[in-house]
Amino acid sequence: MRKQMVINMTQNTGKRLLTGIFVLLSVLLTCFVFGNSLLDGKSSMAESDVIVDAARPIVDPERDVSYEDFSSFIRKLAHFVEFCALGFAYGGTMRMLSARTPSVHWRYHIGSVFFSVLLVAVADEYIQSFTDRSSMVSDVLLDFCGGIMGVGIVMVCFALAGWRSAKRNL
């Protein structure tokens, strides 16, 4: 009996820690997205150029793709990855918080996660409209797709962890 109490306390501490990590990650990534939105065009391009200059010799050593096309690809990929991470964090937060209320299954909250990712994507582009950067609907769609991918990845991770745990308990 006492051993079971210790195991339950350890599991609860682990769940609280994981919940805190997901919440902190969600806040930090949201701040990162909005921080990047506030950069003017020149600063944003300078940051992108550092990554382009580092990646191009590895990805395109023969220089088959023009610098402008490669730069555009890297910028779009950065948007996708940034929102994939955001979707991962939001999805993980939702999954951990919904686990604390067993009467409501996490599937009932998934729409709010997608809406939150979409809201951040729209706000990101709206903020950019106040700098000398363009605000494009295609970027919102790309960001949202990245967010969907991130939510999908975290849900698969939780499903695999649950499957592994169930298999171990057999």
Secondary structure, DSSP 8 states (H G I E B T S, - for coil): -HHHHHHHHHHHHHHHHHHHHHHHHHHHHHHHHHHHHTS-HHHHHHHHHHHHHHHHHHH-TT--S-HHHHHHHHHHHHHHHHHHHHHHHHHHHHHHHHHT-TTS-GGGTHHHHHHHHHHHHHHHHHHHTTTTS---HHHHHHHHHHHHHHHHHHHHHHHHHHHHHHHHH-
